[in-house]
Amino acid sequence: SLQIFDSSNFFKSTMGKKARSASGQAKAAARKLDKSTLPSPPLPPDQEVGSAKPLDKPSLPGTGFKVIGKDGYDDGGVADLSLLIDLEDSVQRRKRGENEYFTALKADLLPRATKGPMARMSRREQKVSLAQLLFSEDDGDEDHGPSEVFSDNMDDEEDEAVLKHRNDRLSQARAALRLSLLLREPACTSLSLSELCKRKLTLEGKKGAEEALRCADKALEVAGEGFWDGDEVAIEANDSPKIPSNFEKNATTPGLANPATLKLLPIRVSYLCLRSALLQRGNGLAAIGKEDEARECYERVFPLVEDEPRCARVDWERHSLYINIGNTFSRSGDFTLADEQYKIAEQLGKDHLVDTEGSESDGKAMVATALRARAAALKKIGKIDEAKAIIKEVVEQQIKDNQ
């Protein structure tokens, strides 16, 4: 005779079984999420403004962070750094929801390095290491300091210790890119690519410009409105990156300014990455003599900093852009247009000297940098005596300031 199978009893007896042993019950209890211990949920993306909003009082003693021309103090870029590194995992929490995120965190299911020297580090600790790879600078580093001016003066007989240090810095940027991809942090991925561009140019100059520009273009792609290919980006993390001839691009990851991404993070993250990528791309184009295209890249940054506070940190960014633009004119033989840019850069520094609460040290450094750029441009057109007079003025002022 035909027997009817009653599935209801089967599911009742086999689904949702409780642990019988004491150890099993302990493991189940450990996996259970105590919602009372969870932190407050992250702010909505449109409420995260980073360092764009001045503070009511300085976060550190001194006047170096005073915003000139209005009330308030700059935070030194701390809030922007928090957005970029996202130590609190706000993006993952918005994407997964609080319960799912913290359950995954407790079960160690979130993306992190599980092999190698970082295997014992938590996801958060690995993010701190990533920040150090990207942003830490030693006093002796060539790129130490706020200025981001491209120099085309490469020495083919550079000291071995200097070359080794540049190589190490390049390797750190590659390590940062690998870790960014592994942690699935697109902002850090874009910044790592920009750093690769910068450090490749520092190491090899014009010889490394093709690879450097490729990294800058990918940094812009990650920061943009479209989509990017993680496998294509990962190639740049290799010691000798080369795109295979049979490689087929499959761009499916939304960029930082893509509408899908903007549901999870503020547009400011994209702007910060674009500012870095455009500057470095301009430097790469300058390295191969494409002055007009380089200038166009530099100029694309200005709308992104137009509403930023007038503080030393952001004014150094503006200052570097004006000097770089001036240098494109200088290398093209047009001193008049070059000097127009140097004068704007010099005025940025003077603004800090005139304002009683401006950063005097930064203001003097900006003025000196602009004067040195003017002297170099004068030298290029054969006005050696005028160039020497400016350098003498700069040196005498520095001696006076150090007394």
C-alpha positions as CSV (number, residue, x, y, z in Angstrom):
1,S,0.0,0.0,0.0
2,L,1.1,3.6,-0.6
3,Q,2.5,5.3,2.5
4,I,2.2,9.1,2.8
5,F,5.4,10.9,4.1
6,D,4.5,13.6,6.7
7,S,7.2,16.2,6.2
8,S,5.9,18.4,9.0
9,N,7.2,15.9,11.7
10,F,10.5,15.6,9.9
11,F,11.2,19.4,10.0
12,K,10.0,19.6,13.6
13,S,12.5,17.0,14.7
14,T,15.5,18.0,12.6
15,M,15.6,21.8,12.3
16,G,16.8,24.2,15.0
17,K,18.3,21.5,17.2
18,K,19.7,22.7,20.5
19,A,23.1,21.6,21.7
20,R,22.9,18.7,24.1
21,S,26.5,18.7,25.6
22,A,27.8,21.3,28.0
23,S,30.5,22.3,25.6
24,G,28.1,22.7,22.8
25,Q,25.8,24.9,24.9
26,A,28.8,27.0,26.0
27,K,29.7,27.6,22.3
28,A,26.2,28.5,21.4
29,A,26.0,31.0,24.3
30,A,29.3,32.5,23.2
31,R,27.9,33.0,19.7
32,K,24.8,34.7,21.0
33,L,24.9,38.5,20.6
34,D,24.2,40.7,23.6
35,K,22.5,43.7,22.0
36,S,22.8,45.8,25.1
37,T,26.6,45.9,24.6
38,L,26.5,47.2,21.0
39,P,27.6,50.8,20.3
40,S,25.3,53.4,18.9
41,P,24.7,53.0,15.1
42,P,26.8,55.2,12.8
43,L,25.5,58.5,11.6
44,P,23.7,58.7,8.2
45,P,26.3,59.3,5.4
46,D,25.0,62.8,4.6
47,Q,25.7,63.8,8.2
48,E,29.4,62.9,8.1
49,V,31.3,66.0,7.0
50,G,34.9,65.0,8.1
51,S,37.2,67.9,8.5
52,A,35.2,70.3,6.4
53,K,33.5,71.8,9.5
54,P,35.8,73.8,11.8
55,L,35.9,73.0,15.5
56,D,34.8,75.5,18.1
57,K,38.1,75.2,20.0
58,P,41.5,73.7,19.1
59,S,41.9,70.0,19.5
60,L,45.6,70.6,20.2
61,P,47.3,73.5,22.0
62,G,48.8,76.3,19.8
63,T,47.5,78.4,17.0
64,G,48.6,76.4,14.0
65,F,45.1,75.0,13.4
66,K,43.3,78.4,13.4
67,V,41.0,78.9,10.4
68,I,41.9,82.4,9.0
69,G,39.1,84.8,7.9
70,K,36.5,83.2,10.1
71,D,35.9,81.6,13.5
72,G,36.9,78.1,14.3
73,Y,39.8,75.7,14.3
74,D,41.0,73.0,11.9
75,D,41.2,69.5,13.3
76,G,44.4,68.7,11.4
77,G,42.6,66.3,9.1
78,V,41.7,63.9,11.9
79,A,38.0,63.5,10.9
80,D,38.9,63.1,7.2
81,L,41.4,60.3,8.2
82,S,38.6,58.6,10.2
83,L,36.4,58.7,7.1
84,L,39.1,57.2,4.9
85,I,40.3,54.4,7.3
86,D,36.8,53.8,8.8
87,L,38.1,52.2,12.0
88,E,34.5,51.9,13.3
89,D,33.5,50.0,10.1
90,S,30.6,52.3,9.5
91,V,30.3,51.3,5.9
92,Q,30.1,47.5,6.7
93,R,27.7,48.2,9.5
94,R,25.3,50.2,7.2
95,K,25.6,47.5,4.5
96,R,25.0,44.5,6.7
97,G,22.9,45.9,9.5
98,E,24.0,46.1,13.2
99,N,23.0,42.6,14.2
100,E,24.5,40.8,11.2
101,Y,27.7,42.9,11.3
102,F,28.4,42.3,15.0
103,T,27.5,38.6,14.7
104,A,30.0,38.3,11.8
105,L,32.6,40.3,13.8
106,K,32.2,38.0,16.8
107,A,32.5,34.9,14.6
108,D,35.6,36.4,12.8
109,L,33.8,36.3,9.4
110,L,34.6,39.9,8.3
111,P,37.4,40.4,5.7
112,R,40.9,40.5,7.2
113,A,44.3,38.9,6.7
114,T,44.3,35.4,8.2
115,K,47.8,34.3,7.0
116,G,51.2,35.8,7.5
117,P,52.5,38.2,10.1
118,M,49.1,39.9,10.5
119,A,47.1,36.7,11.1
120,R,46.8,37.3,14.9
121,M,45.7,40.9,14.4
122,S,42.0,41.9,14.5
123,R,40.4,43.6,11.5
124,R,40.6,46.9,13.4
125,E,44.3,46.4,14.2
126,Q,45.0,45.6,10.5
127,K,43.3,48.9,9.6
128,V,45.6,50.8,12.0
129,S,48.6,49.1,10.3
130,L,47.1,50.1,6.9
131,A,47.0,53.7,8.0
132,Q,50.6,53.6,9.1
133,L,51.6,52.2,5.7
134,L,49.8,55.0,3.9
135,F,50.3,58.0,6.1
136,S,53.4,57.6,8.4
137,E,56.4,59.6,7.4
138,D,59.9,59.8,9.0
139,D,61.6,63.1,9.4
140,G,64.2,62.1,6.9
141,D,61.7,61.2,4.2
142,E,62.0,63.2,1.0
143,D,58.2,63.6,0.9
144,H,58.0,64.5,4.5
145,G,56.1,67.7,5.1
146,P,53.0,69.4,3.7
147,S,54.3,70.5,0.2
148,E,53.4,68.3,-2.8
149,V,55.5,69.9,-5.5
150,F,56.7,67.8,-8.3
151,S,60.4,68.0,-9.1
152,D,61.9,67.0,-12.5
153,N,65.5,67.1,-11.2
154,M,66.4,63.4,-11.1
155,D,69.9,62.4,-10.2
156,D,71.1,59.3,-12.1
157,E,73.9,58.8,-9.6
158,E,71.8,58.9,-6.5
159,D,73.2,57.5,-3.2
160,E,72.5,53.8,-2.7
161,A,71.0,54.4,0.7
162,V,68.6,56.9,-0.8
163,L,67.6,54.6,-3.6
164,K,67.0,51.8,-1.0
165,H,64.8,54.0,1.1
166,R,62.8,55.0,-2.0
167,N,62.4,51.3,-2.9
168,D,61.2,50.5,0.6
169,R,58.6,53.3,0.5
170,L,57.4,51.9,-2.9
171,S,57.1,48.4,-1.3
172,Q,55.1,49.9,1.6
173,A,52.6,51.4,-0.9
174,R,52.2,48.0,-2.6
175,A,51.7,46.3,0.8
176,A,49.0,49.0,1.5
177,L,47.3,48.2,-1.7
178,R,47.3,44.5,-1.0
179,L,45.9,45.0,2.5
180,S,43.3,47.5,1.2
181,L,41.9,45.0,-1.3
182,L,41.9,42.2,1.3
183,L,40.0,44.4,3.8
184,R,37.7,45.5,1.0
185,E,38.4,49.2,1.7
186,P,38.0,51.1,-1.6
187,A,39.0,54.5,-0.2
188,C,42.3,53.1,1.0
189,T,42.6,51.3,-2.3
190,S,42.4,54.6,-4.2
191,L,44.9,56.3,-1.8
192,S,47.3,53.3,-2.1
193,L,47.3,53.7,-5.9
194,S,47.9,57.4,-5.6
195,E,50.8,56.7,-3.3
196,L,52.2,54.2,-5.7
197,C,52.1,56.8,-8.4
198,K,53.9,59.3,-6.2
199,R,56.6,56.9,-5.0
200,K,57.2,55.4,-8.4
201,L,57.9,58.9,-9.7
202,T,60.2,59.7,-6.8
203,L,62.2,56.5,-7.5
204,E,62.4,56.5,-11.2
205,G,61.1,59.9,-12.6
206,K,60.3,59.8,-16.3
207,K,61.3,56.1,-16.6
208,G,58.6,55.1,-14.1
209,A,55.9,57.6,-15.4
210,E,54.0,55.0,-17.5
211,E,53.4,52.7,-14.5
212,A,52.8,55.7,-12.2
213,L,50.1,57.1,-14.5
214,R,48.5,53.7,-14.8
215,C,48.2,53.7,-11.0
216,A,46.8,57.3,-10.9
217,D,44.2,56.4,-13.6
218,K,43.0,53.4,-11.5
219,A,42.9,55.6,-8.4
220,L,40.6,58.0,-10.2
221,E,38.5,55.0,-11.4
222,V,38.1,53.7,-7.8
223,A,37.1,57.2,-6.6
224,G,34.8,57.9,-9.5
225,E,31.1,57.4,-10.4
226,G,31.5,54.3,-12.5
227,F,32.8,50.8,-11.8
228,W,36.3,49.3,-11.3
229,D,37.9,45.9,-11.6
230,G,39.5,44.6,-8.4
231,D,41.6,42.0,-10.3
232,E,43.0,44.7,-12.6
233,V,43.9,46.9,-9.6
234,A,45.5,44.0,-7.8
235,I,48.1,43.7,-10.6
236,E,49.7,47.0,-9.4
237,A,50.5,45.3,-6.0
238,N,53.0,43.1,-7.7
239,D,56.7,43.9,-7.6
240,S,56.8,44.0,-11.4
241,P,53.3,44.8,-12.4
242,K,52.3,44.0,-16.0
243,I,48.9,43.7,-17.5
244,P,48.7,40.3,-19.3
245,S,48.0,40.5,-23.0
246,N,44.9,38.3,-22.7
247,F,43.5,40.1,-19.7
248,E,39.8,41.0,-20.0
249,K,38.6,43.8,-17.8
250,N,35.5,43.1,-15.7
251,A,34.6,46.3,-13.9
252,T,31.7,45.4,-11.5
253,T,32.7,47.1,-8.2
254,P,31.0,50.5,-7.8
255,G,33.3,53.5,-7.4
256,L,33.2,55.8,-4.3
257,A,31.0,58.3,-6.1
258,N,28.6,55.7,-7.5
259,P,25.0,56.2,-6.4
260,A,25.0,52.7,-4.9
261,T,28.1,53.5,-2.8
262,L,26.8,56.8,-1.7
263,K,24.0,55.0,0.3
264,L,26.8,53.7,2.5
265,L,29.4,56.5,2.7
266,P,29.5,60.3,2.2
267,I,30.6,61.9,-1.1
268,R,33.5,63.5,0.8
269,V,35.4,60.2,0.8
270,S,35.3,60.3,-3.0
271,Y,36.4,64.0,-3.1
272,L,39.4,63.3,-0.8
273,C,40.6,60.5,-3.0
274,L,40.1,62.5,-6.1
275,R,42.1,65.3,-4.8
276,S,45.1,63.0,-4.2
277,A,44.7,61.1,-7.4
278,L,44.4,64.2,-9.6
279,L,47.5,65.8,-8.0
280,Q,49.6,62.7,-8.6
281,R,48.3,62.2,-12.1
282,G,49.3,65.8,-12.9
283,N,52.8,65.0,-11.6
284,G,53.0,61.9,-13.8
285,L,52.0,63.9,-16.9
286,A,54.5,66.6,-16.0
287,A,57.2,63.9,-15.8
288,I,56.7,63.0,-19.5
289,G,56.4,66.6,-20.6
290,K,52.7,66.8,-21.1
291,E,52.4,70.2,-19.5
292,D,49.0,71.2,-20.7
293,E,47.4,67.9,-19.6
294,A,49.2,68.1,-16.2
295,R,47.9,71.6,-15.7
296,E,44.4,70.5,-16.5
297,C,44.7,67.8,-13.8
298,Y,45.9,70.3,-11.2
299,E,43.1,72.7,-12.0
300,R,40.5,70.0,-11.6
301,V,41.3,69.9,-7.9
302,F,40.4,73.5,-7.2
303,P,36.6,72.9,-7.2
304,L,37.1,70.1,-4.7
305,V,38.8,72.4,-2.2
306,E,36.8,75.6,-2.9
307,D,34.6,75.3,0.2
308,E,37.4,73.9,2.4
309,P,38.4,76.1,5.4
310,R,41.4,78.5,5.0
311,C,43.7,76.7,7.4
312,A,47.4,75.8,7.0
313,R,46.7,72.1,6.1
314,V,44.4,72.9,3.2
315,D,46.3,76.0,2.1
316,W,49.4,73.9,1.6
317,E,47.3,71.8,-0.8
318,R,46.3,74.9,-2.7
319,H,49.8,76.2,-2.5
320,S,51.2,73.0,-4.1
321,L,48.7,73.2,-6.9
322,Y,49.7,76.8,-7.7
323,I,53.4,76.0,-7.7
324,N,52.9,72.9,-9.8
325,I,50.8,74.9,-12.3
326,G,53.4,77.6,-12.4
327,N,56.1,75.0,-13.0
328,T,54.2,73.7,-16.0
329,F,54.4,77.2,-17.5
330,S,58.0,77.6,-16.5
331,R,59.0,74.3,-18.2
332,S,57.2,75.6,-21.3
333,G,59.3,78.7,-21.3
334,D,56.5,81.2,-20.2
335,F,57.9,82.9,-17.1
336,T,55.1,85.6,-17.0
337,L,52.3,83.0,-16.6
338,A,54.4,81.0,-14.3
339,D,55.0,84.0,-12.0
340,E,51.3,84.7,-11.8
341,Q,50.9,81.3,-10.1
342,Y,53.9,81.8,-7.9
343,K,52.5,85.2,-6.7
344,I,49.1,83.5,-5.8
345,A,51.0,80.8,-3.8
346,E,53.1,83.5,-2.1
347,Q,50.0,85.4,-1.1
348,L,48.5,82.3,0.5
349,G,51.6,82.3,2.9
350,K,51.3,86.1,3.5
351,D,47.7,85.7,4.5
352,H,48.8,83.5,7.4
353,L,51.4,86.1,8.4
354,V,49.0,89.0,8.3
355,D,46.2,87.2,10.2
356,T,47.1,87.5,13.9
357,E,45.9,83.9,14.5
358,G,47.3,82.4,11.3
359,S,50.1,79.9,11.3
360,E,53.3,82.0,11.2
361,S,55.6,79.1,10.6
362,D,53.5,77.7,7.7
363,G,53.1,81.2,6.2
364,K,56.8,81.8,6.1
365,A,57.4,78.3,4.6
366,M,54.9,79.0,1.9
367,V,56.4,82.3,1.0
368,A,59.9,80.8,0.9
369,T,58.7,77.9,-1.3
370,A,57.1,80.3,-3.8
371,L,60.2,82.4,-3.9
372,R,62.4,79.4,-4.6
373,A,60.1,78.4,-7.4
374,R,60.3,81.9,-8.9
375,A,64.1,81.8,-8.6
376,A,64.2,78.4,-10.4
377,A,62.0,79.8,-13.2
378,L,64.2,82.9,-13.6
379,K,67.3,80.6,-13.9
380,K,65.6,78.6,-16.7
381,I,65.3,81.8,-18.8
382,G,68.8,82.9,-18.1
383,K,68.2,85.6,-15.5
384,I,70.8,84.1,-13.1
385,D,71.5,87.3,-11.1
386,E,67.8,87.9,-10.3
387,A,67.5,84.2,-9.3
388,K,70.6,84.5,-7.0
389,A,69.2,87.6,-5.4
390,I,65.9,85.8,-4.5
391,I,67.7,82.8,-3.1
392,K,69.9,85.2,-1.0
393,E,66.8,86.8,0.3
394,V,65.3,83.5,1.3
395,V,68.4,82.3,3.0
396,E,68.9,85.5,5.0
397,Q,65.3,85.3,6.2
398,Q,65.7,81.7,7.3
399,I,68.8,82.6,9.2
400,K,67.0,85.5,10.9
401,D,64.1,83.3,11.8
402,N,66.4,80.6,13.4
403,Q,68.2,83.1,15.6
